[in-house]
Structure formats: structure tokens, C-alpha cells
């Protein structure tokens, strides 16, 4: 059983929206800081957004004002709402759950922004 699974990726036109989900299996996410990262071909992995255990949120300058990170009340899913998508947002998106020395990665979901 995969402990952390991303979903919601796909192909979208520039200016469109997607909502990514990061869902845990076998544990709740509330004690963890959850980060969304992306990795595009030929580029280094980039931190996109994070929500800590207290609900504080952080965004990279490249997505600020367009992306929103949130947790669900059931404490097993963290969402990344992505609006006004641009071709440069194309990448594999990964979520990470971190607490102390624990770091759990999902397998990634592809987001492609193209007309």
C-alpha cells in the first residue's frame, strides 16, 4: 500500500485550472508539513508550496497568487488548487509529508499546460 498518492494531474490549456490531491493511506496528515514540489525536464526540482502543521502556507514567487494549498477536514488529503496555468507550470508534481526525520514522498502526477 502506497502511503502517499498524488492525483488530479492532466492536460490543460493555458489559463486553465487543475486541482491536485495528495492523499495519505494509513495515517493522517495533520502532524506533518506537506509540501508540493515539481520537476520539469532539464530543470532542477522546485518547491512550489507548503502548508505546515499549524496551517501556515508558503508559496514560491512563481506561483504566488495563482496556486492555493489547503487541507481537508478529514486530515487525509492536501490540495493544490492551480489557476491561471502557464506552459512553464508543466512538470511532474510531487507531494511530500515531513515531520522531524520522517519524510514521505508520493509517486508524482504529470501536469501539462499546452494549447
N, C-alpha and C positions, 0 to 999 in steps of 0.2 A: 504494500500500500504506500503510495507516494504521499509524503506528509504535507507537501505544499504544491498546489496546482494553479497555474495561470490559465485564464480563458478570456475570450472576448476579442481576440485579435482578428484581423481580416484585411480586406482591400477596401479602401475608401478614397473618394475623390478629395482633392484639396478643398479645404473649407469645411469638410465633413467632421463627424464626431464618432467616437467609439468609447465604450466603457469596458475597461479591463477589470477582471476579478482575480483576486489572489485568495484561494480558499484552503483552509487547513483541514487536515484529517487526523483525528485522534488527539487533538489538543486545541485550546483556544488561543487566539492571537493577542488578547488584551495585555498580557505581560510583556509583549515584545514590541520593539520598534520595527516597523515594517517599511522597507524601502523598495522603491521601484527603480530599476536600472534598465538601460538599453544599450545594445551593442549593434552598431551598423557595420557593414563590410568595409574594411580598410580603416576603421576608426577604433579608438580605444573605448572601452566600456565607460558609460557616463551615468552618474547618479542623476535621477530625474526628480524624485520627490520622496518624502519620508513623513511618516506620522509616528510620533513616539508614544510611549505607554500612557502619557498624560493627555494625549490628543493634540499636542502641538504639531503643526505642519510646517514643512520646508519645501521649497521648490527651487530648481535651478533657474537661472536667468532666462534660459532658452525656452522654458515652458510656463513661466510665471504669467498669470492672467489668463492662461488657456486651459491648464490642467488643474483638476481638483482631486485631492486624495481624501478618502473618508473610510470609516469603519462601519460595519453593520452592527445592529443591536445584539445579534446572536453571537457576536465576538469570534466568528469563524471566517469572516471574509473582509478583505480590504479592497476598496475600489479605486480605480484611477479613471476619472472622467476626463476624456480628452476632447476638447473642442477646437475649432479653427485649425484643423490639422494641416500641416505643411509637408511637402515632399521630404524635407530634411528630418521629419519625425520618423521616417521609415527605418525600422530596426526590429530586432528581436527584443522583446521586453521581458524582463525577469523580475520577480519579487524575491525579497529576502527578509527573513524573520531573524532578528538578533536580540539576544539578551545575555549579558555577561560574555562568557566564552562560547555560547551557543550561537551558531549561525546556520540557518537552513535556507537552501535555495530551491526554487522551483525550476521546471524544465524549460520555461520560456514560451512566449506566444508571439507569432510574427504579426507585425503591423506594417502594411504597405500603403503609402499615400501616393496615388498616381491617377492621372486622368486617362 
